[in-house]
């Protein structure tokens, strides 16, 4: 630690280059931390999905709906406890920057499947009795100042759902996460009655395949029989004009990410490319610093500083850059990653996942990466300083 002031003094010597290197490293760590936070949220959500819940959708694509007549046929299958129709509405409140996920569901069947959505009983009863009623998550209510009794309008960006103009909703309840599950339950969504949406668009021109259920959320009696029930559902409609695809809730949620391709591989590839680029930039910075201080290094060795100590001092500078850049990048990620889902495209992609936060594990891994990048970038310049001879350094000065 007694040599730390010397390390900091050398870094301040060319503060513009030092600052630019730290900023570049911070941006690298910020990007990697953000990407890993998204992947961590996806992993946790899919792993924490209730094993008793499965989802049936159109076998071709989520953009096609299923006939409502399929619901009683699914309910009649052995092992099925409850079935709820559900549609992604895609409604926009004010404009796209204020987007939050919203779903039309058959509430009487849907919410008993999801006990993690906690609603006061009186508010829930009021919601069931109001065809235009809506349940909003605590995060949505806080962001937009919604209170029970408020009214607002939303218009879908899906053309068939725009027929007749925006829909009016009344806030009848605000749902929360159970104690101990805050952060793992998505309170950034809104639910309203499937019947309200279905009757609004029914019989109108241009609706086409959007009439019906986008998905059927199904709760099975015994989680151990999930695979059997899924096969039975798909086999039941195998010879129908509209075939189905049934999957576990975790797999279904992961399917949203799969819509944009191999997102996991893409994000990891981007992170690796950025890390390699910053490694080269930081290594170049340290090489320039060593070349500029050839005379100083020669004088240090003349005064009795060993080659090992000189190498440690150079590595110390690189390590300091890594620590500063890593800390700055993680702070940026903590401050900004929570608003990632509010971006128009990312809101559609990540809307089904809980609010993004940088977990301690992700922060520790990315900070360690910053330290490793800094140390690795300084290794070659430090080794050069270690091997250099006094006479050669003075001759080149």
CORGIRA-V401709 format. One record per residue. RES is the residue in three letters. SS is DSSP state (@ for helix, = for strand, . for the rest). OMEGA is omega as a letter, one per 40 degrees, with the letter a starting at -180 (none if undefined). Layout:
RES,SS,OMEGA / RES,SS,OMEGA
This chain:
UNK,.,a / UNK,.,i / UNK,.,a / UNK,@,i / UNK,@,i / UNK,@,i / UNK,@,i / UNK,@,i / UNK,@,i / UNK,@,i / UNK,@,i / UNK,@,a / UNK,@,i / UNK,.,a / UNK,@,i / UNK,@,i / UNK,@,i / UNK,@,a / UNK,@,a / UNK,@,i / UNK,@,i / UNK,@,i / UNK,@,i / UNK,@,i / UNK,@,i / UNK,@,i / UNK,@,i / UNK,@,a / UNK,@,i / UNK,@,a / UNK,@,a / UNK,@,i / UNK,@,i / UNK,@,i / UNK,@,a / UNK,@,i / UNK,@,i / UNK,@,i / UNK,@,i / UNK,@,i / UNK,@,i / UNK,@,a / UNK,@,a / UNK,@,a / UNK,@,a / UNK,@,a / UNK,@,a / UNK,@,i / UNK,.,a / UNK,.,a / UNK,.,a / UNK,.,a / UNK,=,i / UNK,=,a / UNK,=,i / UNK,=,i / UNK,=,i / UNK,=,a / UNK,.,a / UNK,.,a / UNK,.,i / UNK,.,a / UNK,.,i / UNK,.,a / UNK,.,i / UNK,=,i / UNK,.,i / UNK,.,i / UNK,.,i / UNK,@,a / UNK,@,i / UNK,@,i / UNK,@,i / UNK,@,a / UNK,@,a / UNK,.,a / UNK,.,i / UNK,.,i / UNK,.,i / UNK,=,a / UNK,=,a / UNK,=,i / UNK,=,i / UNK,=,i / UNK,=,i / UNK,=,i / UNK,=,i / UNK,=,a / UNK,.,a / UNK,.,a / UNK,=,a / UNK,=,i / UNK,.,a / UNK,.,i / UNK,.,a / UNK,@,a / UNK,@,i / UNK,@,a / UNK,.,i / UNK,.,a / UNK,.,i / UNK,=,a / UNK,=,i / UNK,=,a / UNK,=,i / UNK,.,a / UNK,@,a / UNK,@,i / UNK,@,a / UNK,@,a / UNK,@,i / UNK,@,i / UNK,@,a / UNK,.,i / UNK,.,i / UNK,.,i / UNK,.,a / UNK,=,a / UNK,.,i / UNK,.,a / UNK,@,a / UNK,@,i / UNK,@,a / UNK,@,i / UNK,@,i / UNK,@,i / UNK,@,a / UNK,@,a / UNK,@,a / UNK,.,a / UNK,.,i / UNK,.,a / UNK,=,i / UNK,=,i / UNK,=,a / UNK,=,i / UNK,=,a / UNK,@,a / UNK,@,i / UNK,@,a / UNK,@,a / UNK,@,a / UNK,@,a / UNK,@,i / UNK,.,i / UNK,.,i / UNK,.,i / UNK,.,a / UNK,.,i / UNK,.,i / UNK,=,i / UNK,=,a / UNK,=,i / UNK,=,i / UNK,=,a / UNK,=,i / UNK,.,i / UNK,.,a / UNK,@,a / UNK,@,a / UNK,@,i / UNK,@,a / UNK,.,i / UNK,.,i / UNK,.,a / UNK,.,i / UNK,=,i / UNK,=,a / UNK,=,i / UNK,=,i / UNK,=,a / UNK,=,i / UNK,=,i / UNK,=,a / UNK,=,a / UNK,=,i / UNK,.,i / UNK,.,i / UNK,.,a / UNK,.,i / UNK,.,i / UNK,=,a / UNK,.,i / UNK,.,i / UNK,=,a / UNK,.,i / UNK,.,i / UNK,.,a / UNK,.,i / UNK,=,i / UNK,=,i / UNK,=,a / UNK,=,i / UNK,@,a / UNK,@,i / UNK,@,i / UNK,@,a / UNK,@,a / UNK,@,i / UNK,@,a / UNK,@,a / UNK,.,i / UNK,.,a / UNK,.,a / UNK,.,i / UNK,.,a / UNK,.,i / UNK,@,a / UNK,@,a / UNK,@,i / UNK,.,a / UNK,.,a / UNK,=,i / UNK,.,i / UNK,=,i / UNK,=,i / UNK,=,a / UNK,=,i / UNK,=,a / UNK,=,a / UNK,.,a / UNK,.,a / UNK,@,i / UNK,@,a / UNK,@,a / UNK,@,a / UNK,@,i / UNK,@,a / UNK,@,i / UNK,@,i / UNK,@,a / UNK,@,i / UNK,@,a / UNK,@,i / UNK,@,a / UNK,@,a / UNK,.,a / UNK,.,a / UNK,.,i / UNK,.,i / UNK,.,i / UNK,.,i / UNK,.,a / UNK,=,i / UNK,=,a / UNK,=,a / UNK,=,i / UNK,=,a / UNK,@,i / UNK,@,i / UNK,@,i / UNK,@,i / UNK,@,i / UNK,@,i / UNK,@,i / UNK,@,i / UNK,@,a / UNK,@,i / UNK,.,i / UNK,.,i / UNK,.,a / UNK,.,a / UNK,@,a / UNK,@,i / UNK,@,i / UNK,@,a / UNK,@,i / UNK,@,i / UNK,@,i / UNK,@,i / UNK,@,i / UNK,@,i / UNK,@,i / UNK,@,a / UNK,@,i / UNK,@,i / UNK,@,a / UNK,@,i / UNK,@,i / UNK,@,a / UNK,@,a / UNK,@,i / UNK,@,i / UNK,@,i / UNK,@,a / UNK,@,i / UNK,@,i / UNK,@,a / UNK,@,a / UNK,@,i / UNK,@,a / UNK,@,a / UNK,.,i / UNK,@,a / UNK,@,a / UNK,@,i / UNK,@,i / UNK,@,i / UNK,@,i / UNK,@,i / UNK,@,i / UNK,@,a / UNK,.,i / UNK,.,i / UNK,.,a / UNK,.,i / UNK,@,i / UNK,@,i / UNK,@,i / UNK,@,i / UNK,@,i / UNK,@,i / UNK,@,i / UNK,@,i / UNK,@,i / UNK,@,i / UNK,@,i / UNK,@,i / UNK,@,i / UNK,@,i / UNK,@,i / UNK,@,i / UNK,@,a / UNK,@,i / UNK,@,i / UNK,@,a / UNK,@,i / UNK,@,i / UNK,@,a / UNK,@,i / UNK,@,i / UNK,@,a / UNK,@,a / UNK,@,a / UNK,@,a / UNK,@,a / UNK,@,i / UNK,@,a / UNK,@,a / UNK,@,a / UNK,@,i / UNK,@,i / UNK,.,a / UNK,@,a / UNK,@,a / UNK,@,i / UNK,@,i / UNK,@,a / UNK,@,a / UNK,@,a / UNK,.,a / UNK,.,a / UNK,.,i / UNK,.,a / UNK,.,a / UNK,.,i / UNK,.,i / UNK,.,a / UNK,.,i / UNK,@,i / UNK,@,i / UNK,@,i / UNK,@,a / UNK,@,a / UNK,@,a / UNK,@,i / UNK,@,i / UNK,@,i / UNK,@,i / UNK,@,i / UNK,@,i / UNK,@,i / UNK,@,i / UNK,@,a / UNK,@,i / UNK,@,a / UNK,@,a / UNK,@,a / UNK,@,a / UNK,@,i / UNK,@,i / UNK,@,i / UNK,@,i / UNK,@,i / UNK,@,i / UNK,@,a / UNK,@,a / UNK,.,i / UNK,.,a / UNK,@,a / UNK,@,i / UNK,@,i / UNK,@,i / UNK,@,a / UNK,@,a / UNK,@,a / UNK,.,none
